[in-house]
Amino acid sequence: MIGETPQPEPHTFLRNKLAFSAADLTQLETGRIIVKLPKTSETREVAAFAITRLDVPGEFFIDRVRDIVKFKTGDNVLQIGKFSNPPRIEDLAGLTLDQPDIEALRRCRVKSCELKMSAAFIERLQAIDWSRPDHDKQVTVFVRAMLLEHVRTYLKSGNVGLGTYEDKSHALGIAEEVSALLKPASYMYGYLPEFQRYLEGYPLSRPGSSARYEDFLYWSKEDFGLKPVISLTHVTIYRPSADRESDAIIASKGIYASHYFEASLGLTAFIKSRMSQPSRSYLIYVNRSRTDALRGLFAGFKRSMIGGRLRAGAEKNMEMIKQKLEAQHEKTMSDSITK
């Protein structure tokens, strides 16, 4: 895009922005996964940066991301589904609730609820007849309908339609939290201003005419520790030019989470180094999350624990993606030769 600052070569960026040492860069070129935990100015925010070589073509990688259900398959992903266009209640048919969440919803009141919800949805919960033997089914239907309404409102109004969590003594505006994570940070490689504007202004804004982008939403139930987290995620695949060899940046914007996360943003970059011979491709993953666990007296202690889990989780997920995609690509190439 005219007027934009060209992105530096990966090694230059890694040295200047994340203090990668010569040893780090050597390990990267041997196929190792390097993880850093950048400092954040907000006490409730944690961030992780991970990078590895990924020896597959860019189009192959993007095709796999589009099939998000298979792409995210792993031990910690308990249930997942991709929304249709337009979204339908049938898209959530595979979502079930665990008994602890059902019991938590029975006790749920405004300013006192274990699941993240708005006051309007908490009040609507009171219509459920908990004395009926099928109340579990009623609650599941209610949560599916709540998630669908959340998605439809977001698709119509964007971030401003995300509403407010009123499950705690303090109300939390989701749009403000998401907007804060969309602000650039020094460790966000390839995060161009036009892409930021698109994510902030969705669905009304659009990138420049030369950009290629596509969007979809999915829901998931994932194991993050003591409680499974039900979440909604908006994925945007963005390429600054129409060139099939263009780098790709993929944003995963969290628009709802039932536990822990007040807001989250993932950025995955598939990039090529054009200075190396032969040209090498890399996968970068950045995660920024704001969590309610980092409130209160023991926030500092919890930060060190969360940081350790974040580092281990980022490395494990990158290793899984690298192994799976490189094996799939090798099989695809082998099959094409034998045909």
C-alpha positions as a printed NumPy array, in Angstrom:
array([[  0.   ,   0.   ,   0.   ],
       [  1.435,   3.423,  -0.995],
       [  2.663,   5.362,   2.008],
       [  2.995,   2.338,   4.287],
       [  6.374,   1.527,   5.836],
       [  7.755,  -1.714,   4.36 ],
       [  7.953,  -4.558,   6.864],
       [ 11.506,  -5.462,   7.89 ],
       [ 13.015,  -8.837,   7.179],
       [ 12.105, -11.316,   9.948],
       [ 15.597, -11.463,  11.471],
       [ 15.826,  -7.659,  11.632],
       [ 12.441,  -7.471,  13.327],
       [ 13.301, -10.217,  15.796],
       [ 16.578,  -8.574,  16.793],
       [ 15.21 ,  -5.042,  17.088],
       [ 11.783,  -5.642,  18.603],
       [ 12.173,  -8.827,  20.654],
       [ 15.896,  -8.82 ,  21.49 ],
       [ 16.571, -12.123,  19.722],
       [ 20.179, -13.161,  20.201],
       [ 22.409, -14.767,  17.583],
       [ 21.814, -18.081,  19.397],
       [ 18.026, -17.589,  19.16 ],
       [ 18.252, -16.974,  15.419],
       [ 20.479, -20.004,  14.917],
       [ 17.999, -22.19 ,  16.778],
       [ 15.157, -20.76 ,  14.686],
       [ 16.923, -21.719,  11.448],
       [ 17.356, -25.3  ,  12.666],
       [ 13.577, -25.607,  13.046],
       [ 13.257, -24.874,  16.763],
       [ 10.311, -22.961,  18.227],
       [ 11.286, -19.762,  20.027],
       [  8.855, -18.245,  22.548],
       [  9.085, -14.836,  24.209],
       [  6.766, -13.174,  26.732],
       [  6.734,  -9.445,  25.89 ],
       [  6.115,  -6.949,  28.665],
       [  2.69 ,  -5.306,  28.789],
       [  1.695,  -1.928,  30.223],
       [ -1.723,  -3.124,  31.454],
       [ -1.526,  -5.278,  34.587],
       [ -4.453,  -7.481,  33.493],
       [ -2.832,  -8.253,  30.145],
       [ -0.451, -11.052,  29.253],
       [  1.24 , -11.55 ,  25.895],
       [  3.136, -14.314,  24.141],
       [  5.193, -14.308,  20.935],
       [  6.189, -17.559,  19.201],
       [  7.962, -18.196,  15.906],
       [  9.126, -21.242,  13.963],
       [ 10.031, -22.185,  10.415],
       [  7.105, -23.723,   8.562],
       [  8.03 , -25.495,   5.347],
       [  4.72 , -25.424,   3.485],
       [  3.344, -23.056,   0.795],
       [  1.305, -20.068,   1.958],
       [ -1.854, -21.129,   0.101],
       [ -1.641, -24.574,   1.69 ],
       [ -1.481, -22.991,   5.143],
       [ -4.421, -20.649,   4.502],
       [ -6.572, -23.472,   3.112],
       [ -6.064, -25.364,   6.384],
       [ -6.99 , -22.336,   8.476],
       [-10.26 , -22.002,   6.535],
       [-11.145, -25.505,   7.738],
       [-10.952, -24.266,  11.317],
       [-12.603, -27.347,  12.849],
       [ -9.842, -29.643,  11.624],
       [ -7.127, -27.007,  12.043],
       [ -7.781, -26.578,  15.771],
       [ -8.288, -30.254,  16.542],
       [ -6.247, -31.088,  19.629],
       [ -6.388, -32.476,  23.144],
       [ -7.55 , -29.182,  24.673],
       [-10.325, -28.526,  22.099],
       [-13.341, -30.34 ,  23.483],
       [-15.983, -29.12 ,  21.002],
       [-15.914, -26.748,  18.043],
       [-18.047, -25.569,  15.147],
       [-17.924, -23.005,  12.357],
       [-20.822, -20.606,  11.811],
       [-22.699, -20.551,   8.535],
       [-23.246, -17.358,   6.581],
       [-25.699, -16.233,   7.878],
       [-25.32 , -17.94 ,  11.276],
       [-27.984, -20.483,  12.292],
       [-28.901, -22.088,  15.585],
       [-28.065, -25.452,  13.996],
       [-24.41 , -24.345,  13.895],
       [-24.353, -24.728,  17.69 ],
       [-25.911, -28.198,  17.796],
       [-22.637, -29.766,  18.922],
       [-22.274, -27.556,  21.993],
       [-23.038, -29.142,  25.357],
       [-22.724, -27.726,  28.876],
       [-20.853, -29.376,  31.722],
       [-22.796, -29.913,  34.948],
       [-20.742, -27.361,  36.967],
       [-21.688, -24.624,  34.474],
       [-25.348, -25.649,  34.603],
       [-25.314, -25.429,  38.399],
       [-23.486, -22.082,  38.215],
       [-26.195, -20.728,  35.922],
       [-28.857, -21.841,  38.399],
       [-27.212, -19.542,  40.981],
       [-26.507, -16.75 ,  38.489],
       [-27.593, -13.237,  39.421],
       [-26.593,  -9.777,  38.18 ],
       [-23.217,  -8.876,  39.751],
       [-22.867, -12.421,  41.079],
       [-22.396, -15.054,  38.374],
       [-19.613, -17.508,  37.59 ],
       [-20.106, -17.179,  33.823],
       [-19.49 , -13.96 ,  31.925],
       [-22.855, -12.55 ,  30.884],
       [-24.747,  -9.315,  30.418],
       [-27.482,  -8.236,  32.84 ],
       [-30.119,  -8.789,  30.146],
       [-29.148, -12.433,  29.647],
       [-28.807, -13.053,  33.391],
       [-32.318, -11.729,  33.921],
       [-33.657, -13.88 ,  31.063],
       [-32.176, -16.913,  32.801],
       [-34.753, -16.488,  35.551],
       [-37.467, -17.689,  33.154],
       [-36.054, -21.23 ,  33.265],
       [-38.076, -23.627,  35.404],
       [-35.324, -25.339,  37.389],
       [-37.812, -27.733,  38.975],
       [-38.447, -29.47 ,  35.676],
       [-36.515, -32.71 ,  35.068],
       [-35.361, -31.399,  31.681],
       [-33.905, -28.141,  33.013],
       [-30.447, -29.178,  31.726],
       [-31.866, -29.178,  28.205],
       [-33.54 , -25.804,  28.776],
       [-30.261, -24.251,  29.923],
       [-28.361, -25.657,  26.934],
       [-30.974, -24.243,  24.558],
       [-30.736, -20.9  ,  26.359],
       [-26.929, -20.709,  26.075],
       [-26.964, -21.685,  22.399],
       [-29.551, -18.957,  21.719],
       [-27.497, -16.441,  23.706],
       [-24.358, -17.197,  21.69 ],
       [-26.237, -16.966,  18.394],
       [-27.729, -13.606,  19.378],
       [-24.261, -12.395,  20.376],
       [-22.87 , -13.377,  16.959],
       [-25.747, -11.799,  15.029],
       [-25.454,  -8.543,  16.974],
       [-21.71 ,  -8.456,  16.366],
       [-22.133,  -9.067,  12.639],
       [-24.553,  -6.16 ,  12.491],
       [-22.835,  -3.646,  14.782],
       [-19.241,  -4.796,  15.206],
       [-17.314,  -4.156,  18.409],
       [-19.854,  -1.637,  19.706],
       [-22.464,  -4.4  ,  19.752],
       [-20.464,  -6.671,  22.065],
       [-22.224,  -5.341,  25.135],
       [-21.174,  -5.397,  28.781],
       [-20.269,  -8.179,  31.196],
       [-22.248,  -7.634,  34.408],
       [-21.52 , -10.871,  36.205],
       [-19.201,  -9.189,  38.743],
       [-19.51 ,  -6.181,  41.023],
       [-17.847,  -4.096,  38.306],
       [-19.373,  -3.812,  34.813],
       [-16.934,  -4.428,  31.968],
       [-17.48 ,  -2.958,  28.495],
       [-16.253,  -5.61 ,  26.063],
       [-15.753,  -3.18 ,  23.157],
       [-13.323,  -1.063,  25.183],
       [-11.281,  -4.116,  26.161],
       [-11.14 ,  -5.428,  22.582],
       [-10.256,  -1.982,  21.24 ],
       [ -7.315,  -1.771,  23.649],
       [ -5.91 ,  -5.065,  22.37 ],
       [ -6.262,  -3.902,  18.754],
       [ -3.83 ,  -1.049,  19.376],
       [ -0.413,  -1.817,  17.867],
       [  2.388,  -3.197,  20.025],
       [  6.042,  -3.43 ,  19.025],
       [  5.953,  -7.251,  18.868],
       [  3.001,  -7.431,  16.393],
       [  4.748,  -8.244,  13.097],
       [  2.964,  -7.165,   9.92 ],
       [  0.156,  -5.385,  11.746],
       [ -0.419,  -2.659,   9.161],
       [ -2.63 ,   0.383,   9.918],
       [ -5.221,  -0.572,   7.301],
       [ -5.626,  -3.996,   8.889],
       [ -6.028,  -2.432,  12.321],
       [ -8.668,  -0.048,  10.972],
       [-10.559,  -2.958,   9.442],
       [-10.609,  -4.934,  12.696],
       [-11.658,  -1.883,  14.71 ],
       [-14.36 ,  -0.773,  12.27 ],
       [-15.735,  -4.177,  11.209],
       [-18.227,  -4.69 ,   9.565],
       [-18.395,  -1.157,   8.138],
       [-14.726,  -0.686,   7.22 ],
       [-12.817,  -2.363,   4.406],
       [ -9.093,  -2.501,   3.547],
       [ -7.657,  -0.881,   0.406],
       [ -8.686,  -2.155,  -2.993],
       [ -5.479,  -4.156,  -3.415],
       [ -5.948,  -6.11 ,  -0.192],
       [ -7.33 ,  -9.613,   0.015],
       [ -9.33 , -10.537,   3.08 ],
       [-11.993, -12.956,   4.236],
       [-13.896, -13.468,   7.477],
       [-15.612, -16.248,   9.358],
       [-16.713, -16.95 ,  12.936],
       [-16.534, -20.104,  15.01 ],
       [-17.403, -21.286,  18.506],
       [-15.4  , -23.618,  20.68 ],
       [-15.272, -25.233,  24.104],
       [-11.68 , -25.593,  25.22 ],
       [ -9.835, -26.853,  28.272],
       [ -7.956, -23.946,  29.87 ],
       [ -7.558, -25.343,  33.365],
       [-10.179, -25.729,  36.067],
       [-13.137, -24.86 ,  33.849],
       [-13.744, -25.414,  30.124],
       [-14.151, -22.093,  28.323],
       [-16.931, -21.579,  25.766],
       [-15.873, -18.853,  23.366],
       [-16.788, -17.055,  20.148],
       [-14.054, -15.994,  17.747],
       [-13.997, -13.801,  14.644],
       [-11.235, -14.789,  12.203],
       [ -9.968, -12.448,   9.489],
       [ -7.464, -13.652,   6.88 ],
       [ -5.654, -10.662,   5.405],
       [ -3.077, -10.282,   2.635],
       [ -1.8  ,  -6.81 ,   1.743],
       [ -1.7  ,  -7.615,  -1.984],
       [ -3.459,  -9.885,  -4.457],
       [ -0.204, -11.75 ,  -5.135],
       [ -0.641, -15.431,  -4.278],
       [  2.846, -15.327,  -2.745],
       [  1.927, -12.409,  -0.477],
       [  2.466, -12.754,   3.266],
       [ -0.704, -13.441,   5.243],
       [ -1.782, -12.111,   8.624],
       [ -4.654, -13.844,  10.407],
       [ -6.457, -12.165,  13.302],
       [ -8.471, -14.203,  15.8  ],
       [-10.546, -11.705,  17.756],
       [-12.281, -13.092,  20.82 ],
       [-15.798, -11.657,  21.035],
       [-17.052, -13.751,  23.972],
       [-15.628, -16.109,  26.607],
       [-17.558, -17.791,  29.402],
       [-14.637, -17.823,  31.877],
       [-11.267, -16.2  ,  32.578],
       [-10.833, -14.003,  29.478],
       [-12.13 , -10.442,  29.483],
       [-10.75 ,  -9.952,  25.95 ],
       [ -8.307, -11.73 ,  23.643],
       [ -6.589, -11.227,  20.313],
       [ -4.469, -13.708,  18.395],
       [ -2.358, -12.76 ,  15.367],
       [ -0.866, -15.469,  13.17 ],
       [  1.547, -14.392,  10.434],
       [  2.757, -16.586,   7.584],
       [  5.746, -14.733,   6.148],
       [  8.65 , -15.304,   3.796],
       [ 12.195, -14.073,   4.053],
       [ 13.143, -12.912,   0.583],
       [ 16.781, -12.346,   1.494],
       [ 17.567, -15.975,   2.31 ],
       [ 18.437, -18.408,  -0.46 ],
       [ 16.384, -20.423,  -0.889],
       [ 13.499, -18.344,   0.43 ],
       [ 12.31 , -19.534,   3.826],
       [  8.864, -19.239,   5.367],
       [  8.025, -18.678,   9.007],
       [  4.977, -18.927,  11.227],
       [  4.585, -16.246,  13.885],
       [  1.929, -16.373,  16.581],
       [  1.135, -13.507,  18.939],
       [ -1.475, -13.706,  21.674],
       [ -2.695, -10.797,  23.789],
       [ -5.219, -11.562,  26.531],
       [ -6.819,  -9.702,  29.391],
       [ -7.894, -11.953,  32.212],
       [ -9.873, -11.496,  35.404],
       [ -7.336, -13.708,  37.199],
       [ -4.956, -10.733,  37.227],
       [ -7.189,  -8.633,  39.426],
       [ -6.804,  -8.453,  43.194],
       [ -4.104,  -8.885,  45.822],
       [ -2.344, -11.905,  44.349],
       [ -2.153, -10.632,  40.767],
       [  1.658, -10.607,  40.725],
       [  1.915, -14.218,  41.864],
       [ -0.766, -15.298,  39.414],
       [  1.02 , -13.485,  36.565],
       [  4.107, -15.656,  36.964],
       [  1.961, -18.81 ,  36.94 ],
       [ -0.059, -17.674,  33.924],
       [  3.125, -16.638,  32.124],
       [  4.585, -20.111,  32.55 ],
       [  1.441, -21.765,  31.243],
       [  1.266, -19.299,  28.366],
       [  4.841, -20.047,  27.309],
       [  4.313, -23.801,  27.489],
       [  0.967, -23.596,  25.696],
       [  2.323, -21.427,  22.873],
       [  5.235, -23.797,  22.3  ],
       [  3.004, -26.873,  22.384],
       [  0.459, -25.387,  19.962],
       [  3.151, -24.256,  17.522],
       [  4.776, -27.682,  17.612],
       [  1.429, -29.36 ,  16.935],
       [  0.66 , -27.038,  14.002],
       [  4.147, -27.397,  12.521],
       [  4.18 , -31.183,  12.697],
       [  0.619, -31.587,  11.445],
       [  0.873, -29.182,   8.499],
       [  4.288, -30.328,   7.318],
       [  3.138, -33.963,   7.476],
       [ -0.065, -33.141,   5.585],
       [  1.839, -31.229,   2.911],
       [  4.361, -34.042,   2.496],
       [  1.501, -36.535,   2.069],
       [ -0.235, -34.248,  -0.447],
       [  2.951, -33.972,  -2.497],
       [  3.534, -37.728,  -2.3  ],
       [ -0.038, -38.481,  -3.405],
       [  0.255, -36.097,  -6.354],
       [  3.425, -37.855,  -7.544],
       [  1.932, -41.348,  -7.357],
       [ -1.217, -40.389,  -9.317]])
